[in-house]
Amino acid sequence: MVYTVTFNPAVDYVVRCDEVRKGAVNRTESEFFCFGGKGINVSQVLSQLDTDTRALGFVAGFTGAAIEQGLAELGIQTDFVHIEQGFSRINVKIKAAEETEINGQGPVIEERHLAQLYEKLDGIAEGDTLVLAGSVPKSMPSDIYERILARLSDRGIRTVVDASGALLTNVLKYHPWLIKPNSHELSEIFGRELTTADEIAEYAEKLREMGARNVLVSMAGDGALLVDESGERHCCGVCSGVVKNSVGAGDSMVAGFVAGFDKGSEYALKLGTACGGATAFSDGLAQREEIYRLLEQL
């Protein structure tokens, strides 16, 4: 079972406009909504790959109920902590000549809510996988990733961390099974611009030396690079297609890698790349048919 944690799930309201004029009434050309948050994105793509998954996190209010119901309709198991006050956030994503996002704040998460999440995490069994992805809401302790990995250490659980900056580097001492910075985030961590594949590989290896077991780096149009737990480097190019969407491509790559790892590092890297491409070339998250069509290119 692959468990994902989304601290601040959202209803994403996505609209397309020919143009957006400030201070004027703007009308959409098309619109749709989906359920967002990095962990939820991972779960949705895992379900397309026939991988058992359960989404954890916090929900509140009528939007929280919509998230639970919507994921259930997609066949995804959930076990959220319910917060009595407030409502899960609504994010408005405007796709025009430029992409613009207005992201809500979400409910206040108290210590007692965290205690309920810890109880659920304690039920994860040896051999299962836990994915922690995304930023942390202001109402939560900034070291929540560290607390969770410390609590679950030495229990035989594969942990995946997809975060940036200190959120990522502070958990390396707990030896996460997989981390997935992009090349820009890798540059920020080490305070220097990394432009070549060799430079990126060198600093991905440094993260492995700092504690990560597998380091997967997405490099946008330059593909992806993996330094596995044996120190071996693997590279994969990009799939061919027209980019329509930048939201969730990294989460999709994580899902593909996790789902494909039992067939080896090379296959996992290719499946992750295909999943990332399938999302980038779609209006929403990757769908099964497109994933496997792109996998054939690799």
Legacy VTK file of the C-alpha trace (Angstrom):
# vtk DataFile Version 3.0
C-alpha trace
ASCII
DATASET POLYDATA
POINTS 298 float
0.000 0.000 0.000
1.201 3.510 -0.812
0.034 6.147 1.650
0.168 9.821 0.739
-0.127 12.793 3.078
-1.578 16.110 1.915
-1.539 18.634 4.728
-3.620 21.202 2.867
-5.861 19.595 0.204
-7.776 21.827 -2.178
-10.561 22.051 -4.660
-8.823 23.424 -7.758
-11.066 25.572 -9.947
-9.360 25.763 -13.339
-10.486 28.314 -15.926
-9.243 29.145 -19.409
-9.496 32.682 -20.744
-8.414 34.190 -24.026
-6.957 37.075 -22.039
-7.218 38.464 -18.519
-7.818 42.188 -18.084
-7.231 43.707 -14.672
-10.089 45.747 -13.253
-12.599 44.347 -15.772
-15.084 41.492 -16.025
-13.367 38.450 -17.553
-15.336 35.534 -18.965
-14.070 32.008 -19.318
-13.733 29.937 -22.450
-13.859 26.711 -20.441
-13.713 25.625 -16.834
-13.480 22.526 -14.683
-12.601 21.582 -11.135
-10.439 18.850 -9.671
-9.041 17.843 -6.308
-5.550 19.086 -5.625
-2.625 18.881 -3.279
0.639 17.135 -4.065
-0.078 13.951 -2.124
-3.559 13.676 -3.615
-2.039 14.120 -7.075
0.303 11.214 -6.381
-2.596 9.022 -5.242
-4.647 9.846 -8.329
-1.849 8.849 -10.698
-1.075 5.725 -8.674
-4.689 4.662 -9.137
-4.193 4.922 -12.914
-1.292 2.492 -12.513
-3.339 -0.044 -10.521
-1.330 0.607 -7.363
-3.172 0.451 -4.034
-3.108 3.856 -2.379
-4.710 5.665 0.534
-4.781 9.455 0.906
-4.233 10.933 4.374
-4.250 14.528 5.557
-6.708 17.112 6.832
-10.082 18.222 5.454
-12.749 20.636 6.687
-16.147 21.995 5.721
-18.128 21.564 2.517
-15.017 21.613 0.343
-13.443 18.894 2.465
-16.557 16.761 1.997
-16.349 17.367 -1.772
-12.702 16.244 -1.810
-13.519 13.015 0.032
-16.512 12.265 -2.175
-14.647 13.079 -5.366
-11.707 10.847 -4.509
-14.067 8.024 -3.551
-15.713 8.318 -6.964
-12.259 7.938 -8.508
-11.783 4.723 -6.531
-9.196 6.176 -4.145
-9.278 5.225 -0.467
-9.087 8.103 2.016
-8.576 8.379 5.755
-8.510 12.107 6.447
-8.534 13.867 9.797
-11.671 16.033 9.971
-11.252 19.574 11.301
-14.358 21.087 12.841
-13.791 24.734 11.922
-13.153 26.379 8.555
-13.050 24.693 5.167
-10.516 23.102 2.869
-9.050 25.665 0.522
-10.156 26.587 -2.961
-7.424 27.358 -5.478
-8.245 29.338 -8.610
-5.962 28.537 -11.537
-6.282 30.870 -14.505
-4.842 29.652 -17.795
-4.449 32.440 -20.347
-1.410 33.886 -22.099
0.231 33.450 -18.699
-0.738 31.048 -15.923
-1.988 32.762 -12.767
-2.909 31.087 -9.497
-4.820 32.315 -6.455
-4.396 29.805 -3.645
-6.513 29.743 -0.491
-5.197 29.266 3.044
-7.156 26.297 4.358
-8.206 25.510 7.952
-6.147 25.933 11.116
-4.536 22.631 12.147
-4.091 22.241 15.900
-1.867 19.897 17.896
-4.809 17.589 18.645
-5.397 17.209 14.904
-1.752 16.257 14.462
-2.152 13.630 17.178
-4.974 12.065 15.143
-2.757 11.997 12.054
0.043 10.324 14.028
-2.383 7.576 15.078
-3.194 6.896 11.433
0.488 6.881 10.471
1.193 4.362 13.221
-1.000 1.911 11.298
1.354 1.845 8.291
2.961 -1.578 8.021
6.454 -2.756 7.178
6.947 -2.798 3.410
4.414 -0.038 2.782
5.359 3.324 1.268
4.631 6.789 2.673
4.786 9.875 0.435
5.198 13.315 2.031
4.889 16.062 -0.542
4.525 19.809 -0.645
4.776 22.774 1.667
3.532 22.987 5.244
0.623 25.285 6.260
1.502 28.166 8.589
-0.580 26.668 11.399
1.604 23.533 11.503
5.073 23.091 13.025
7.770 23.713 10.444
9.561 20.485 11.410
6.542 18.235 10.823
8.359 16.181 8.166
11.175 15.485 10.619
8.708 14.502 13.346
6.972 12.034 11.065
10.146 10.418 9.732
11.594 10.172 13.248
8.391 8.487 14.444
8.440 5.938 11.617
12.187 5.272 11.479
13.393 1.662 11.845
9.963 0.266 10.942
10.769 -0.902 7.415
8.586 1.748 5.744
9.749 3.250 2.438
9.500 7.029 2.849
9.352 9.468 -0.060
9.889 13.201 0.413
9.081 15.682 -2.339
9.790 19.099 -0.857
12.265 21.950 -1.164
14.828 23.749 0.984
15.108 22.919 4.673
11.985 20.735 4.566
14.005 18.363 2.418
17.523 18.672 3.805
16.414 18.356 7.444
14.996 14.853 6.876
18.058 13.393 5.186
19.365 12.126 8.524
16.398 9.720 8.570
17.492 8.180 5.257
14.348 8.599 3.142
14.001 5.940 0.454
13.417 8.555 -2.266
13.671 12.323 -2.605
12.705 14.241 -5.743
14.054 17.779 -6.051
13.929 19.466 -9.431
17.118 20.983 -10.854
16.150 24.489 -9.696
15.529 23.291 -6.131
18.823 21.398 -6.184
20.601 24.619 -7.160
18.906 26.491 -4.311
19.891 23.865 -1.741
23.590 24.200 -2.541
23.580 27.911 -3.376
24.998 27.606 -6.855
23.574 27.443 -10.350
23.701 23.945 -11.798
23.383 23.896 -15.572
24.880 20.672 -16.913
23.810 17.079 -16.357
27.209 16.317 -14.821
26.830 19.148 -12.304
23.311 18.046 -11.410
24.479 14.448 -10.993
27.373 15.567 -8.800
25.093 17.435 -6.400
22.412 14.745 -6.469
25.159 12.415 -5.287
25.892 14.843 -2.433
22.267 14.506 -1.283
22.683 10.747 -1.337
25.839 11.072 0.726
23.849 13.229 3.185
21.400 10.385 3.754
18.912 9.925 0.907
18.859 6.431 -0.580
17.604 7.345 -4.067
17.734 10.861 -5.530
15.479 11.593 -8.508
15.986 14.992 -10.154
13.521 16.324 -12.718
15.173 18.633 -15.245
12.169 19.955 -17.229
12.965 19.788 -20.952
16.267 18.021 -20.270
14.609 14.921 -18.847
15.344 13.321 -15.492
18.323 11.915 -13.633
18.440 9.270 -10.925
21.274 8.482 -8.547
20.227 5.198 -6.979
21.152 3.761 -3.604
24.166 1.969 -5.047
25.468 5.279 -6.413
24.764 4.385 -10.035
23.535 7.170 -12.337
20.595 6.747 -14.710
19.347 9.321 -17.227
16.116 9.527 -19.183
15.104 11.976 -21.896
11.706 13.616 -22.261
8.669 12.351 -24.146
7.420 14.114 -27.281
4.288 16.205 -26.933
2.793 19.667 -26.559
2.940 21.046 -23.025
-0.468 22.225 -21.818
-0.143 22.040 -18.061
2.621 22.459 -15.493
0.603 21.486 -12.400
1.191 18.014 -11.000
3.868 16.818 -13.426
6.419 16.334 -10.637
3.857 14.538 -8.459
3.051 12.285 -11.411
6.742 11.446 -11.803
6.884 10.413 -8.140
3.831 8.182 -8.604
5.299 6.491 -11.660
8.645 5.885 -9.991
7.041 4.363 -6.898
4.685 2.188 -8.953
7.442 0.956 -11.251
10.270 0.376 -8.802
9.601 -3.332 -8.305
10.689 -3.757 -11.946
13.994 -1.986 -11.317
15.427 1.526 -11.234
15.581 1.970 -15.009
11.947 1.011 -15.511
10.869 3.177 -12.572
12.675 6.172 -14.053
11.031 5.621 -17.444
7.558 5.103 -15.979
7.974 8.217 -13.838
9.038 10.211 -16.888
6.060 8.928 -18.884
3.683 9.866 -16.058
5.161 13.362 -15.799
4.828 13.819 -19.550
1.254 12.507 -19.599
0.283 15.179 -17.084
2.227 17.950 -18.824
0.534 17.145 -22.133
-2.983 17.046 -20.615
-5.397 19.510 -19.042
-5.450 17.421 -15.870
-3.461 14.603 -14.309
-1.994 11.692 -16.246
-4.385 9.045 -17.512
-3.512 5.378 -18.028
-3.724 5.253 -21.841
-1.511 8.307 -22.328
1.017 7.098 -19.754
1.628 3.805 -21.529
1.610 5.434 -24.959
4.430 7.734 -23.840
6.252 4.889 -22.097
6.646 3.224 -25.494
8.643 6.285 -26.654
11.218 5.619 -23.940
LINES 1 299
298 0 1 2 3 4 5 6 7 8 9 10 11 12 13 14 15 16 17 18 19 20 21 22 23 24 25 26 27 28 29 30 31 32 33 34 35 36 37 38 39 40 41 42 43 44 45 46 47 48 49 50 51 52 53 54 55 56 57 58 59 60 61 62 63 64 65 66 67 68 69 70 71 72 73 74 75 76 77 78 79 80 81 82 83 84 85 86 87 88 89 90 91 92 93 94 95 96 97 98 99 100 101 102 103 104 105 106 107 108 109 110 111 112 113 114 115 116 117 118 119 120 121 122 123 124 125 126 127 128 129 130 131 132 133 134 135 136 137 138 139 140 141 142 143 144 145 146 147 148 149 150 151 152 153 154 155 156 157 158 159 160 161 162 163 164 165 166 167 168 169 170 171 172 173 174 175 176 177 178 179 180 181 182 183 184 185 186 187 188 189 190 191 192 193 194 195 196 197 198 199 200 201 202 203 204 205 206 207 208 209 210 211 212 213 214 215 216 217 218 219 220 221 222 223 224 225 226 227 228 229 230 231 232 233 234 235 236 237 238 239 240 241 242 243 244 245 246 247 248 249 250 251 252 253 254 255 256 257 258 259 260 261 262 263 264 265 266 267 268 269 270 271 272 273 274 275 276 277 278 279 280 281 282 283 284 285 286 287 288 289 290 291 292 293 294 295 296 297
